[in-house]
Amino acid sequence: MMGEAARVITDLPDERTLAQIERTAVEVARLAGAEIVTALGGMLSIKYKSDAAVKEDAEFAYRDPVSEVDHRVEVLLRARIAERFPSHDIVGEEINDRPGDRPYAEFVWAVDPIDGTANFINGFPLFAASIGVLYRGQPVVGAVWCATSHALRAGVYHGHVGGALHFDEVPTDLKVNPSVQRRLAGDPDGGKNFGFLWDTRKTGSAAIECAFVAAGLLRVARFVRPNVWDVAGGVALVRAAHCAVQTLEAGRWTPLERFSGPDGDVRRWRQPLIIGDGQAVDELARVMAEKPGS
């Protein structure tokens, strides 16, 4: 009898379908990037998700900004996806609608029109547009437009399960300089490295950090409780780059096989994640298990 892991690995769409979906994912990621670049630096209308009652508390005031661009870009992305794949479901950060009331479709697109909105509205060039496609909860395609990259320019990292990581259609296989003794790690605490032989960075964008892990710019990254649209595209990239992904389930760090929220609704998924090279992920998972409050 096949085990669950083997079933997950083999239970995938065919290569032609994956390639077709990846082409559309890259297209909509570029569409989002073009809109973001056009709007950058303008006098945008901005709202904050934080409650007005906490505005007197500087630590919590004016958190989670949303610009008019976030909503406009998601509308564009949803329209393009629905045009190409009308039977697919879509979940996004800014819009709660589920096309055709299909919250349990086999294919689900998880889109974040701007990941790193606080950076974007301040003109700090670390933000992304993330497109992830799930098949029965498994991340199978990712396309992440990044405001910067290993090539020192904006572009789209993309890939699909069983394929390879690409940056703007060019295969990406960056070599790590063996003379570098302290690699970099993405950390939400921005400096708590637990004594590991790496330096930590806090970028303000989960999608950027996922793409940078896939590209080899970060050795490892962890996320406290991301939403599925923050990391679905990035996890697909990380897998295309043959990196490891672990999540915390029932108090144990274990390899992530699929995104599955309460009652099977992927929109409600929120779990800690660690991504990166296998050794670094194992080390960080061990320490996080020993210090669960960290």
MARMI-45136 format. One line per 5 residues: number of its first residue (from 1); their letters; for each residue z, x, y of C-alpha. Coordinates in nm, 2 decimals. Layout:
NUM = A = Z/X/Y | ...
END
This chain:
1 = MMGEA = 0.00/0.00/0.00 | -0.09/0.14/0.34 | 0.19/0.21/0.58 | 0.21/0.08/0.93 | 0.11/0.41/1.09
6 = ARVIT = -0.20/0.43/0.88 | -0.30/0.08/0.95 | -0.26/0.13/1.32 | -0.48/0.44/1.31 | -0.76/0.28/1.12
11 = DLPDE = -0.75/-0.07/1.27 | -0.98/0.01/1.56 | -1.30/-0.12/1.72 | -1.62/0.07/1.63 | -1.74/0.37/1.83
16 = RTLAQ = -2.02/0.18/2.00 | -1.78/-0.09/2.13 | -1.53/0.17/2.25 | -1.80/0.37/2.43 | -1.93/0.05/2.60
21 = IERTA = -1.58/-0.05/2.72 | -1.52/0.31/2.84 | -1.83/0.30/3.06 | -1.71/-0.02/3.22 | -1.36/0.12/3.27
26 = VEVAR = -1.50/0.42/3.44 | -1.72/0.20/3.66 | -1.43/-0.02/3.78 | -1.21/0.29/3.83 | -1.47/0.43/4.06
31 = LAGAE = -1.50/0.10/4.23 | -1.13/0.10/4.30 | -1.15/0.46/4.42 | -1.42/0.38/4.67 | -1.22/0.09/4.81
36 = IVTAL = -0.91/0.31/4.84 | -1.10/0.59/5.02 | -1.26/0.35/5.26 | -0.92/0.20/5.35 | -0.72/0.52/5.37
41 = GGMLS = -0.58/0.59/5.71 | -0.65/0.24/5.84 | -0.40/0.00/6.00 | -0.31/-0.18/5.68 | -0.10/-0.49/5.64
46 = IKYKS = 0.20/-0.39/5.43 | 0.47/-0.60/5.26 | 0.77/-0.48/5.06 | 0.90/-0.63/4.74 | 1.26/-0.53/4.81
51 = DAAVK = 1.48/-0.82/4.92 | 1.55/-0.86/5.29 | 1.92/-0.88/5.22 | 1.93/-0.51/5.13 | 1.75/-0.38/5.44
56 = EDAEF = 2.08/-0.26/5.59 | 2.12/-0.03/5.29 | 1.90/0.27/5.36 | 1.89/0.37/4.99 | 1.73/0.04/4.88
61 = AYRDP = 1.56/-0.09/5.20 | 1.18/-0.13/5.21 | 1.12/-0.03/4.85 | 0.80/-0.11/4.64 | 0.54/-0.15/4.92
66 = VSEVD = 0.23/-0.35/4.86 | -0.07/-0.31/5.09 | -0.36/-0.56/5.15 | -0.58/-0.31/4.96 | -0.38/-0.34/4.64
71 = HRVEV = -0.45/-0.71/4.61 | -0.81/-0.68/4.73 | -0.89/-0.40/4.48 | -0.74/-0.59/4.19 | -0.95/-0.90/4.27
76 = LLRAR = -1.26/-0.68/4.26 | -1.16/-0.52/3.93 | -1.08/-0.84/3.76 | -1.41/-1.00/3.87 | -1.61/-0.70/3.73
81 = IAERF = -1.42/-0.69/3.40 | -1.45/-1.07/3.35 | -1.82/-1.05/3.42 | -1.87/-0.78/3.15 | -1.61/-0.90/2.89
86 = PSHDI = -1.54/-1.27/2.95 | -1.33/-1.30/2.63 | -1.09/-1.02/2.72 | -0.75/-1.07/2.88 | -0.64/-0.89/3.20
91 = VGEEI = -0.29/-0.81/3.32 | -0.23/-0.64/3.66 | 0.04/-0.55/3.90 | -0.05/-0.78/4.18 | -0.19/-1.09/4.02
96 = NDRPG = -0.02/-1.30/3.75 | -0.33/-1.49/3.64 | -0.44/-1.45/3.28 | -0.82/-1.53/3.24 | -0.87/-1.85/3.04
101 = DRPYA = -0.50/-1.86/2.95 | -0.55/-1.58/2.69 | -0.22/-1.39/2.68 | -0.28/-1.30/2.32 | -0.64/-1.19/2.32
106 = EFVWA = -0.73/-0.89/2.10 | -0.85/-0.69/2.40 | -0.63/-0.67/2.70 | -0.72/-0.47/3.02 | -0.41/-0.34/3.20
111 = VDPID = -0.50/-0.25/3.56 | -0.31/-0.10/3.85 | -0.53/-0.11/4.16 | -0.32/0.16/4.34 | -0.05/0.35/4.15
116 = GTANF = 0.15/0.54/4.41 | 0.12/0.29/4.69 | 0.40/0.45/4.89 | 0.20/0.78/4.89 | -0.12/0.59/4.98
121 = INGFP = 0.02/0.41/5.28 | 0.16/0.73/5.41 | -0.16/0.93/5.36 | 0.00/1.15/5.10 | -0.29/1.23/4.86
126 = LFAAS = -0.12/1.16/4.52 | -0.23/0.82/4.41 | -0.45/0.67/4.15 | -0.63/0.35/4.02 | -0.55/0.31/3.66
131 = IGVLY = -0.75/0.12/3.40 | -0.63/0.09/3.04 | -0.77/-0.12/2.76 | -0.55/-0.22/2.46 | -0.68/-0.35/2.13
136 = RGQPV = -0.41/-0.55/1.95 | -0.16/-0.36/2.17 | -0.30/-0.01/2.09 | -0.42/0.19/2.39 | -0.78/0.27/2.30
141 = VGAVW = -0.96/0.33/2.64 | -0.84/0.48/2.96 | -1.00/0.55/3.30 | -0.79/0.68/3.58 | -0.93/0.75/3.93
146 = CATSH = -0.72/1.02/4.09 | -0.71/1.11/4.46 | -0.70/1.48/4.35 | -0.75/1.66/4.02 | -0.78/2.00/3.85
151 = ALRAG = -1.12/2.03/4.03 | -0.95/1.99/4.37 | -1.13/1.66/4.44 | -1.11/1.30/4.36 | -1.26/1.17/4.04
156 = VYHGH = -1.21/0.98/3.71 | -1.04/1.11/3.40 | -1.15/0.90/3.11 | -1.16/0.88/2.73 | -1.12/0.66/2.43
161 = VGGAL = -0.94/0.69/2.10 | -1.13/0.92/1.86 | -1.32/1.07/2.15 | -1.24/1.35/2.40 | -1.10/1.37/2.75
166 = HFDEV = -1.36/1.38/3.02 | -1.35/1.42/3.40 | -1.65/1.25/3.57 | -1.85/1.26/3.24 | -1.78/1.63/3.18
171 = PTDLK = -1.56/1.72/2.88 | -1.23/1.86/3.00 | -1.05/2.12/2.80 | -0.85/2.33/3.04 | -0.71/2.66/2.90
176 = VNPSV = -0.35/2.73/2.98 | -0.29/3.08/3.11 | -0.06/3.25/2.86 | 0.09/3.46/3.14 | 0.25/3.15/3.29
181 = QRRLA = 0.60/3.14/3.15 | 0.72/2.84/3.34 | 0.50/2.53/3.30 | 0.54/2.21/3.50 | 0.69/1.88/3.40
186 = GDPDG = 0.68/1.54/3.56 | 1.03/1.40/3.61 | 1.15/1.09/3.79 | 1.47/1.27/3.90 | 1.26/1.55/4.06
191 = GKNFG = 1.46/1.85/3.95 | 1.68/1.76/3.66 | 1.53/2.00/3.40 | 1.82/2.01/3.15 | 1.78/2.39/3.12
196 = FLWDT = 1.43/2.38/2.98 | 1.18/2.66/3.05 | 0.97/2.45/3.29 | 0.99/2.34/3.65 | 0.99/1.97/3.74
201 = RKTGS = 0.78/1.77/3.98 | 0.80/1.42/4.11 | 0.46/1.29/4.22 | 0.54/0.92/4.29 | 0.26/0.81/4.06
206 = AAIEC = 0.29/0.75/3.68 | -0.08/0.73/3.64 | -0.14/1.07/3.82 | 0.12/1.23/3.59 | -0.03/1.08/3.28
211 = AFVAA = -0.38/1.21/3.38 | -0.23/1.55/3.47 | -0.06/1.58/3.13 | -0.38/1.49/2.96 | -0.57/1.76/3.16
216 = GLLRV = -0.30/2.02/3.09 | -0.17/2.05/3.45 | 0.17/1.92/3.34 | 0.32/2.02/3.00 | 0.53/1.70/2.97
221 = ARFVR = 0.63/1.40/3.17 | 0.89/1.12/3.13 | 0.91/0.77/3.27 | 1.22/0.56/3.29 | 1.09/0.20/3.25
226 = PNVWD = 0.73/0.18/3.35 | 0.52/-0.13/3.34 | 0.23/-0.15/3.10 | -0.03/-0.13/3.39 | 0.14/0.20/3.51
231 = VAGGV = 0.08/0.39/3.19 | -0.17/0.21/2.96 | -0.47/0.40/3.09 | -0.28/0.72/3.10 | -0.15/0.69/2.75
236 = ALVRA = -0.51/0.65/2.63 | -0.60/0.97/2.81 | -0.31/1.15/2.67 | -0.41/1.05/2.32 | -0.77/1.15/2.38
241 = AHCAV = -0.63/1.49/2.48 | -0.44/1.50/2.15 | -0.10/1.50/2.31 | 0.21/1.32/2.19 | 0.36/0.99/2.31
246 = QTLEA = 0.72/0.88/2.23 | 0.91/0.57/2.34 | 1.27/0.46/2.31 | 1.31/0.17/2.07 | 1.64/0.04/1.93
251 = GRWTP = 1.81/0.35/2.06 | 1.58/0.60/1.89 | 1.29/0.80/2.03 | 0.98/0.73/1.81 | 0.60/0.77/1.84
256 = LERFS = 0.44/0.49/2.04 | 0.19/0.30/1.83 | 0.13/0.00/2.05 | 0.25/-0.19/2.36 | 0.42/-0.51/2.26
261 = GPDGD = 0.64/-0.70/2.49 | 0.89/-0.98/2.41 | 0.72/-1.27/2.22 | 0.41/-1.05/2.19 | 0.33/-1.07/2.56
266 = VRRWR = 0.22/-0.72/2.66 | 0.28/-0.80/3.03 | 0.65/-0.80/2.96 | 0.66/-0.46/2.80 | 0.89/-0.21/2.97
271 = QPLII = 1.02/0.09/2.78 | 1.10/0.46/2.85 | 0.82/0.70/2.77 | 0.78/1.07/2.71 | 0.43/1.22/2.70
276 = GDGQA = 0.30/1.58/2.66 | 0.25/1.85/2.40 | 0.43/1.78/2.08 | 0.70/2.05/2.11 | 0.79/1.96/2.46
281 = VDELA = 0.81/1.59/2.38 | 1.03/1.65/2.08 | 1.26/1.87/2.29 | 1.29/1.63/2.58 | 1.34/1.33/2.34
286 = RVMAE = 1.62/1.52/2.17 | 1.80/1.59/2.50 | 1.75/1.24/2.63 | 1.90/1.10/2.31 | 2.20/1.32/2.37
291 = KPGS = 2.23/1.22/2.73 | 2.12/0.85/2.73 | 2.26/0.79/3.08 | 2.04/1.06/3.24
END
